[in-house]
Amino acid sequence: MIATDATVSLVSFYINGTWERPVERTGGTIVNPATGAAIAEVPYADASDIDRAVVSAHEAFLKWRDVPVVERVQVLYRFKALLDKHVNDLAATLTRENGKTTEDARLEVRRAIQMVEVACGMPSLMMGDSLNDVAAGIDCKTIRQPIGVCVGITPFNFPAMVPMWMYPFAIASGNTFVLKPSEKVPMTPTHAIQLLHQAGLPAGVLNLVHGGKPAVDALLHHPLVKAVSFVGSTPVAKHIYTTAAAQGKRVQALGGAKNHLIVMADADMPKTVEAIIGSAFGAAGERCLAGSVLVPVGDAAGPLLELLVERTKNMTVGDGAVKGVEMGPLVTADHCQRVTGYVEKGVAEGAVALVDGRQNKPAGSGGHFLGPTIFDHVTPQMTIAREEIFGPVLSVMRVKTLDEAIALVNSSPFGNATAIFTSSGKSAREYSSRCEVGMVGVNVGVAAPMAFFPFAGWKNSFFGDLHAHGKDAVGFYTEQKVIMSRWF
């Protein structure tokens, strides 16, 4: 039975510039993962709600696309100022519904703000090219124009940042937008859109709906939707991509990962250990950039694991809102049970548990806790070596040479992110060049690109052609037109 506190609220839709609290809708309960207490109720949109949101966005697009880009970004400048003012409020909401530590939440909000800052540069980012006299008396130029109603379907693990990968770029380039965030964490994106509303965004330019698969499918099939951006698991990313692309919609679908951390014997071990802790156990391992497979090369294993195990056993697990806590709970009871099941599989399949997170839970807590876990002597055939766990579970797979490490990484069906820890420029260069992965860190545990670079997953970690944020976002949310002119 879920405990309920006195601050339970109803999350709203935002359609055509108006906040709606729909009645007679199915829905879900949002629970603070650190306490088990209900904090909000979220209504799920039906097909009529989706249609109203998309039609509102389309009607707004017919006007918004003609607003000069230098005026469109003024709204984002005001939005950015409000986000700066409310960083702590947003972070507190994020921690309350997602569970990550306050420090992690603040860093996430800062990353979200960075996306808005870059999108404010759209007057430069959208510029085309021109060349006079491509032939006698003929000039040529390219321009970029918005494509229409765009949709964002975002995950539970970064409810502040990931929506900002999408809608600031989309609306700055002249499109309108419908956001469907994860039904597990609707409060943070709602809070952000309240600030965008305060910033003076015209009605209909951005719309917010909530719901599960029926809402998603309604968005994917709506004829007025021109582009879909998604972040989530690989099976769902494939569904999003195949469904929307089959109807001629533009799609970027970011999927799952199995990220490898390569450690050479010449690495700075104390600094490497801290980077691994942040990569594997930051945000409770619930992120697509989490390092989930540790690959010590040659003699690196002994000194690395000695330091890593000691540091991991001393990590403080608890409510992310409490100062000094290093790792918070998992997002829901079901997800915690799922990740715990992977720990049990690791033990059953013969991996050696150097640290068992089942033994590191806050006493007397009603939350969804599993402590950081490290398995040694993991083989490629084991479940924990192959599948995305999305929790604080680190699998150690020892190899003898860098060539073996590269072969191991390249055998994975995923290609999201990886990192190598070494003091050798030769090793770093060779690994960076040969690994079949979209984002590579060199002595950086989480190779998360800044807003002005693309989030460049490969293989089953990404479906589409143009990635999220950076220059790719401008290409994704605009159509290029070539104009040839001659004057008599």
C-alpha positions as CSV (number, residue, x, y, z in Angstrom):
1,M,0.0,0.0,0.0
2,I,1.4,3.4,-0.9
3,A,1.7,6.0,1.8
4,T,0.2,9.4,0.9
5,D,1.5,12.7,2.2
6,A,-0.5,15.9,2.5
7,T,0.9,17.5,-0.6
8,V,-0.5,15.3,-3.3
9,S,-1.4,17.4,-6.4
10,L,-2.9,16.8,-9.8
11,V,-0.5,17.3,-12.7
12,S,-2.0,19.3,-15.6
13,F,-2.0,19.4,-19.4
14,Y,-0.9,22.6,-21.1
15,I,-2.8,23.0,-24.4
16,N,-3.1,26.2,-26.4
17,G,-1.6,28.3,-23.7
18,T,-4.1,27.1,-21.0
19,W,-3.5,24.8,-18.0
20,E,-6.1,22.0,-17.9
21,R,-6.9,19.5,-15.1
22,P,-8.8,16.9,-17.1
23,V,-11.4,14.8,-15.4
24,E,-12.7,11.3,-16.2
25,R,-9.2,10.2,-17.4
26,T,-7.3,7.1,-16.4
27,G,-4.0,8.0,-14.8
28,G,-1.1,7.1,-12.4
29,T,0.3,8.0,-9.1
30,I,3.7,9.7,-8.7
31,V,5.6,8.4,-5.7
32,N,8.7,9.9,-4.0
33,P,11.1,7.0,-4.6
34,A,13.0,7.8,-1.4
35,T,10.0,7.5,0.9
36,G,7.3,5.6,-1.0
37,A,4.8,8.4,-0.4
38,A,2.5,9.6,-3.1
39,I,3.1,13.1,-4.2
40,A,1.0,13.6,-7.3
41,E,-1.6,12.2,-9.6
42,V,-1.1,12.3,-13.3
43,P,-4.0,12.0,-15.8
44,Y,-3.3,10.2,-19.1
45,A,-4.3,11.8,-22.3
46,D,-6.8,10.1,-24.6
47,A,-6.9,10.4,-28.4
48,S,-9.1,13.5,-28.2
49,D,-6.6,15.3,-25.9
50,I,-3.7,14.4,-28.3
51,D,-5.7,15.7,-31.3
52,R,-6.5,19.0,-29.5
53,A,-2.8,19.5,-28.6
54,V,-1.5,18.7,-32.1
55,V,-4.2,20.9,-33.8
56,S,-3.4,23.7,-31.4
57,A,0.3,23.4,-32.3
58,H,-0.5,23.3,-36.0
59,E,-2.6,26.5,-35.9
60,A,0.1,28.2,-33.8
61,F,2.7,27.1,-36.3
62,L,1.0,29.0,-39.2
63,K,1.7,32.2,-37.3
64,W,4.9,31.4,-35.3
65,R,6.9,30.4,-38.4
66,D,6.6,34.0,-39.7
67,V,7.8,35.6,-36.5
68,P,11.4,36.8,-37.2
69,V,14.0,34.5,-35.6
70,V,15.5,37.3,-33.6
71,E,12.1,37.8,-32.0
72,R,11.5,34.1,-31.4
73,V,14.6,33.8,-29.3
74,Q,13.7,36.7,-27.1
75,V,11.2,34.4,-25.4
76,L,14.1,31.9,-24.8
77,Y,16.2,34.7,-23.3
78,R,13.5,35.4,-20.8
79,F,13.0,31.7,-20.2
80,K,16.7,31.2,-19.5
81,A,16.6,34.0,-16.9
82,L,13.7,32.4,-15.1
83,L,15.4,29.0,-15.2
84,D,18.5,30.6,-13.6
85,K,16.3,32.1,-10.9
86,H,14.5,28.8,-10.1
87,V,17.4,26.3,-10.4
88,N,17.0,25.1,-6.8
89,D,13.2,24.8,-7.1
90,L,13.5,22.7,-10.2
91,A,16.2,20.6,-8.7
92,A,14.1,20.0,-5.6
93,T,11.1,18.9,-7.7
94,L,13.4,16.6,-9.7
95,T,14.9,15.0,-6.6
96,R,11.4,14.5,-5.1
97,E,10.0,12.6,-8.1
98,N,13.1,11.0,-9.6
99,G,15.3,10.3,-6.5
100,K,18.6,11.5,-7.7
101,T,20.7,13.5,-5.2
102,T,20.3,17.3,-5.0
103,E,23.8,17.9,-6.4
104,D,23.0,15.6,-9.4
105,A,19.6,17.4,-9.9
106,R,21.2,20.8,-9.9
107,L,23.8,19.8,-12.4
108,E,21.0,18.4,-14.6
109,V,19.1,21.6,-14.5
110,R,22.3,23.5,-15.4
111,R,22.7,21.2,-18.4
112,A,19.1,22.0,-19.4
113,I,19.8,25.7,-19.2
114,Q,22.8,25.3,-21.4
115,M,20.5,23.9,-24.1
116,V,18.4,27.0,-24.0
117,E,21.5,29.2,-24.1
118,V,22.6,27.5,-27.3
119,A,19.2,27.6,-28.9
120,C,19.2,31.4,-28.3
121,G,21.9,31.5,-31.0
122,M,19.4,30.3,-33.6
123,P,19.8,33.6,-35.7
124,S,23.3,32.4,-36.5
125,L,22.6,28.6,-36.4
126,M,19.9,28.8,-39.0
127,M,21.9,30.9,-41.5
128,G,22.2,29.5,-45.0
129,D,24.9,29.8,-47.7
130,S,25.0,31.9,-50.8
131,L,27.1,32.2,-53.9
132,N,26.8,34.8,-56.6
133,D,27.4,34.0,-60.3
134,V,27.2,30.2,-60.1
135,A,26.6,30.7,-63.8
136,A,26.4,33.9,-65.9
137,G,24.0,36.2,-64.1
138,I,22.7,33.5,-61.8
139,D,23.0,33.5,-58.0
140,C,22.3,30.6,-55.6
141,K,21.5,30.5,-51.9
142,T,20.2,28.1,-49.3
143,I,17.8,28.9,-46.5
144,R,16.4,26.9,-43.6
145,Q,12.7,26.8,-42.9
146,P,10.8,25.2,-40.0
147,I,9.0,21.9,-40.7
148,G,5.8,22.2,-38.6
149,V,4.5,20.3,-35.5
150,C,7.3,18.4,-33.7
151,V,6.8,15.9,-30.9
152,G,9.1,15.0,-28.0
153,I,8.7,11.8,-26.0
154,T,11.1,11.8,-23.0
155,P,12.3,9.4,-20.3
156,F,12.2,9.3,-16.5
157,N,15.9,9.6,-15.8
158,F,16.5,13.2,-17.0
159,P,13.2,15.0,-16.8
160,A,14.7,18.5,-16.8
161,M,17.5,18.1,-19.4
162,V,16.2,15.7,-22.1
163,P,13.1,17.8,-23.0
164,M,15.5,20.7,-23.4
165,W,17.4,18.7,-26.0
166,M,14.3,19.1,-28.1
167,Y,11.8,22.0,-27.7
168,P,14.2,25.0,-27.3
169,F,15.8,24.1,-30.6
170,A,12.5,23.3,-32.3
171,I,10.6,26.5,-31.3
172,A,13.6,28.8,-31.8
173,S,13.8,27.5,-35.4
174,G,10.1,28.3,-36.0
175,N,8.3,25.0,-35.2
176,T,5.7,24.3,-32.6
177,F,5.9,21.4,-30.2
178,V,4.0,18.8,-28.2
179,L,5.9,17.3,-25.3
180,K,4.9,13.9,-23.8
181,P,7.3,13.3,-20.8
182,S,7.6,10.1,-18.9
183,E,4.5,9.5,-16.9
184,K,6.8,8.5,-14.0
185,V,8.2,12.0,-13.6
186,P,5.8,14.6,-15.1
187,M,6.3,17.3,-12.4
188,T,9.8,18.6,-13.4
189,P,8.9,19.2,-17.1
190,T,5.6,20.8,-16.0
191,H,7.5,23.1,-13.7
192,A,9.8,24.1,-16.5
193,I,6.9,24.8,-18.9
194,Q,5.2,27.0,-16.2
195,L,8.4,29.2,-16.5
196,L,8.2,29.2,-20.3
197,H,4.6,30.3,-20.0
198,Q,5.7,33.1,-17.7
199,A,8.3,34.1,-20.3
200,G,5.5,35.0,-22.7
201,L,5.5,32.1,-25.2
202,P,2.5,32.5,-27.5
203,A,-0.4,30.1,-27.0
204,G,-0.1,26.8,-28.8
205,V,3.6,27.0,-29.6
206,L,4.4,24.5,-26.9
207,N,1.8,22.0,-25.6
208,L,2.2,19.4,-22.8
209,V,0.3,16.1,-22.4
210,H,0.8,13.1,-20.2
211,G,0.2,9.4,-20.7
212,G,1.5,6.0,-21.7
213,K,1.7,4.0,-24.9
214,P,-1.8,5.0,-26.2
215,A,-0.8,8.6,-26.0
216,V,2.5,7.9,-27.8
217,D,0.8,5.9,-30.5
218,A,-1.7,8.7,-31.1
219,L,1.1,11.2,-31.5
220,L,3.0,8.9,-33.9
221,H,0.0,8.4,-36.1
222,H,-1.3,12.0,-36.2
223,P,-1.1,13.3,-39.7
224,L,-0.2,16.9,-38.6
225,V,3.0,15.7,-36.8
226,K,6.0,16.2,-38.9
227,A,8.9,15.1,-36.6
228,V,9.4,12.9,-33.6
229,S,12.2,13.0,-31.0
230,F,12.5,10.1,-28.5
231,V,14.8,9.0,-25.7
232,G,14.4,5.7,-24.0
233,S,15.0,2.0,-24.3
234,T,16.1,0.3,-27.5
235,P,12.9,-1.8,-28.1
236,V,10.8,1.4,-27.7
237,A,13.2,3.4,-29.8
238,K,12.8,0.8,-32.6
239,H,9.0,1.0,-32.3
240,I,9.0,4.8,-32.5
241,Y,11.4,4.9,-35.4
242,T,9.7,2.2,-37.6
243,T,6.2,3.5,-36.8
244,A,6.8,7.2,-37.4
245,A,9.3,6.8,-40.3
246,A,6.9,4.5,-42.1
247,Q,4.5,7.5,-42.3
248,G,7.2,9.8,-43.7
249,K,7.8,11.6,-40.4
250,R,11.3,12.7,-39.5
251,V,12.6,10.7,-36.5
252,Q,15.5,10.7,-34.0
253,A,15.1,7.9,-31.6
254,L,17.8,7.4,-28.9
255,G,17.9,3.9,-27.4
256,G,19.7,1.9,-24.8
257,A,23.3,1.3,-24.1
258,K,26.0,-1.0,-22.6
259,N,28.9,1.3,-22.0
260,H,32.4,0.0,-21.4
261,L,35.1,1.7,-19.3
262,I,38.6,0.6,-20.3
263,V,41.4,1.0,-17.7
264,M,45.0,0.6,-18.7
265,A,47.7,-0.2,-16.2
266,D,49.3,3.3,-16.6
267,A,46.1,5.1,-15.5
268,D,46.0,7.4,-12.5
269,M,44.1,4.9,-10.3
270,P,42.7,7.2,-7.6
271,K,41.3,9.7,-10.1
272,T,40.1,6.8,-12.3
273,V,38.2,5.2,-9.4
274,E,36.4,8.5,-8.7
275,A,35.5,8.8,-12.4
276,I,34.2,5.2,-12.4
277,I,32.1,5.8,-9.3
278,G,30.5,8.8,-10.9
279,S,29.9,6.9,-14.2
280,A,28.6,3.6,-12.8
281,F,26.7,4.8,-9.8
282,G,25.8,8.5,-10.5
283,A,22.0,8.9,-10.8
284,A,21.8,5.3,-9.4
285,G,23.1,4.0,-12.8
286,E,19.8,5.1,-14.4
287,R,21.3,6.8,-17.5
288,C,22.2,5.8,-21.0
289,L,25.8,7.2,-20.4
290,A,26.4,5.1,-17.3
291,G,29.5,2.9,-17.4
292,S,28.1,-0.6,-16.8
293,V,31.1,-2.7,-17.9
294,L,34.5,-2.2,-16.4
295,V,37.4,-3.6,-18.5
296,P,40.8,-3.6,-16.7
297,V,43.6,-4.4,-19.1
298,G,46.5,-6.6,-18.1
299,D,47.9,-5.7,-14.7
300,A,45.4,-2.9,-14.1
301,A,42.9,-5.2,-12.4
302,G,44.6,-5.6,-9.0
303,P,45.3,-2.1,-7.9
304,L,42.1,-0.8,-9.6
305,L,39.7,-3.2,-8.0
306,E,41.3,-2.8,-4.5
307,L,40.6,0.9,-4.5
308,L,37.3,0.7,-6.3
309,V,35.8,-1.9,-3.9
310,E,36.8,0.0,-0.8
311,R,35.4,3.2,-2.2
312,T,32.2,1.6,-3.2
313,K,31.6,-0.1,0.1
314,N,31.8,3.3,1.8
315,M,29.3,5.0,-0.4
316,T,26.3,6.6,1.4
317,V,22.9,5.5,0.0
318,G,19.8,7.3,1.0
319,D,17.3,10.0,0.3
320,G,18.8,12.2,-2.4
321,A,17.5,15.3,-0.7
322,V,19.6,14.7,2.4
323,K,23.1,16.3,2.5
324,G,26.0,13.9,2.2
325,V,24.1,11.1,0.4
326,E,26.0,9.9,-2.6
327,M,23.4,7.8,-4.3
328,G,19.7,7.9,-4.1
329,P,16.9,5.3,-4.8
330,L,15.7,3.8,-8.0
331,V,12.8,5.5,-9.6
332,T,10.0,3.0,-8.9
333,A,9.4,-0.2,-6.9
334,D,9.0,-2.2,-10.1
335,H,12.3,-0.9,-11.5
336,C,14.1,-1.6,-8.3
337,Q,12.8,-5.1,-8.3
338,R,13.9,-5.5,-12.0
339,V,17.5,-4.3,-11.3
340,T,17.6,-6.5,-8.1
341,G,16.7,-9.4,-10.4
342,Y,19.8,-8.7,-12.5
343,V,21.9,-8.9,-9.3
344,E,20.4,-12.3,-8.6
345,K,21.1,-13.5,-12.1
346,G,24.7,-12.4,-11.8
347,V,25.1,-14.5,-8.7
348,A,23.2,-17.5,-10.2
349,E,25.3,-17.4,-13.4
350,G,28.6,-17.5,-11.5
351,A,29.8,-13.9,-11.3
352,V,31.7,-13.0,-8.2
353,A,30.0,-10.3,-6.2
354,L,32.8,-8.0,-4.8
355,V,30.1,-5.6,-3.5
356,D,26.5,-6.7,-3.2
357,G,24.1,-3.7,-3.2
358,R,21.3,-5.7,-1.7
359,Q,23.2,-5.4,1.6
360,N,23.4,-1.6,1.4
361,K,19.9,-0.2,2.0
362,P,18.9,2.6,4.5
363,A,17.4,1.1,7.6
364,G,13.7,1.6,8.0
365,S,13.2,3.2,4.6
366,G,10.1,2.7,2.6
367,G,11.9,3.8,-0.6
368,H,13.2,1.9,-3.6
369,F,16.8,1.3,-2.7
370,L,19.5,-0.9,-4.0
371,G,23.1,-0.1,-3.2
372,P,26.0,0.0,-5.7
373,T,27.0,-3.5,-6.9
374,I,30.2,-4.8,-8.4
375,F,30.6,-8.2,-10.1
376,D,34.0,-9.6,-11.0
377,H,35.0,-12.4,-13.5
378,V,32.0,-11.7,-15.7
379,T,31.9,-13.5,-19.0
380,P,30.4,-12.3,-22.3
381,Q,27.7,-15.0,-22.1
382,M,26.3,-13.8,-18.8
383,T,23.0,-11.8,-18.8
384,I,24.6,-8.9,-16.8
385,A,27.3,-8.6,-19.5
386,R,24.8,-8.4,-22.4
387,E,21.6,-6.6,-21.4
388,E,21.1,-3.0,-20.4
389,I,20.4,-3.0,-16.6
390,F,19.8,0.7,-16.0
391,G,20.8,0.5,-12.4
392,P,23.9,0.7,-10.1
393,V,25.4,-2.6,-11.3
394,L,29.0,-2.7,-12.6
395,S,30.3,-5.8,-14.4
396,V,34.1,-6.4,-14.5
397,M,35.4,-8.2,-17.6
398,R,39.2,-8.7,-17.5
399,V,41.3,-8.7,-20.7
400,K,45.0,-9.0,-21.4
401,T,45.5,-6.4,-24.2
402,L,44.0,-3.3,-25.6
403,D,43.2,-5.2,-28.8
404,E,41.0,-7.6,-26.7
405,A,39.3,-4.6,-25.1
406,I,38.5,-3.1,-28.5
407,A,37.2,-6.4,-29.8
408,L,35.0,-6.8,-26.7
409,V,33.5,-3.3,-27.1
410,N,32.9,-3.7,-30.8
411,S,31.1,-7.0,-30.3
412,S,28.3,-5.2,-28.4
413,P,25.1,-4.4,-30.3
414,F,25.1,-1.0,-28.6
415,G,27.4,1.9,-29.4
416,N,26.4,4.8,-27.2
417,A,29.4,5.8,-25.1
418,T,32.7,4.5,-23.8
419,A,35.8,5.7,-22.0
420,I,39.5,4.9,-21.7
421,F,41.6,5.7,-18.7
422,T,45.3,5.9,-19.5
423,S,48.4,8.2,-19.4
424,S,49.4,7.0,-22.9
425,G,48.4,9.2,-25.8
426,K,49.1,6.3,-28.1
427,S,46.6,4.1,-26.3
428,A,44.0,6.8,-26.1
429,R,44.3,7.7,-29.8
430,E,44.2,4.0,-30.9
431,Y,41.1,3.3,-28.8
432,S,39.3,6.4,-29.8
433,S,39.9,5.7,-33.5
434,R,39.0,2.0,-33.5
435,C,36.1,1.6,-31.1
436,E,32.7,1.5,-32.8
437,V,31.0,3.9,-30.4
438,G,29.5,7.3,-30.9
439,M,30.8,9.1,-27.8
440,V,34.3,8.5,-26.4
441,G,35.8,9.8,-23.1
442,V,39.5,9.9,-22.5
443,N,40.0,10.0,-18.7
444,V,36.4,11.2,-18.6
445,G,33.9,8.7,-17.1
446,V,30.7,10.2,-18.6
447,A,31.3,11.4,-22.2
448,A,28.3,13.7,-22.2
449,P,28.7,16.3,-25.0
450,M,27.9,19.9,-24.3
451,A,24.9,21.5,-25.9
452,F,26.7,22.7,-29.0
453,F,27.9,19.2,-29.9
454,P,25.6,16.3,-30.9
455,F,24.6,13.4,-28.7
456,A,26.0,10.9,-31.1
457,G,25.1,7.3,-30.3
458,W,25.7,4.5,-32.8
459,K,24.3,1.1,-33.6
460,N,21.3,0.0,-31.5
461,S,21.7,3.1,-29.4
462,F,20.3,5.4,-32.1
463,F,17.8,5.2,-34.9
464,G,17.7,8.0,-37.4
465,D,20.2,10.3,-39.2
466,L,20.4,13.6,-37.2
467,H,21.2,13.4,-33.5
468,A,20.0,15.5,-30.6
469,H,21.2,19.0,-29.9
470,G,24.2,20.8,-31.4
471,K,24.2,21.5,-35.2
472,D,22.3,18.2,-35.8
473,A,19.3,19.7,-33.9
474,V,19.2,22.6,-36.4
475,G,19.3,20.2,-39.3
476,F,16.6,18.0,-37.8
477,Y,14.1,20.7,-37.0
478,T,14.5,22.6,-40.3
479,E,14.2,21.9,-44.0
480,Q,16.8,23.2,-46.4
481,K,15.7,25.0,-49.5
482,V,17.9,26.0,-52.4
483,I,17.0,29.1,-54.4
484,M,18.4,29.9,-57.8
485,S,17.8,33.4,-59.1
486,R,18.4,35.4,-62.3
487,W,17.2,39.0,-62.9
488,F,16.7,40.3,-66.5
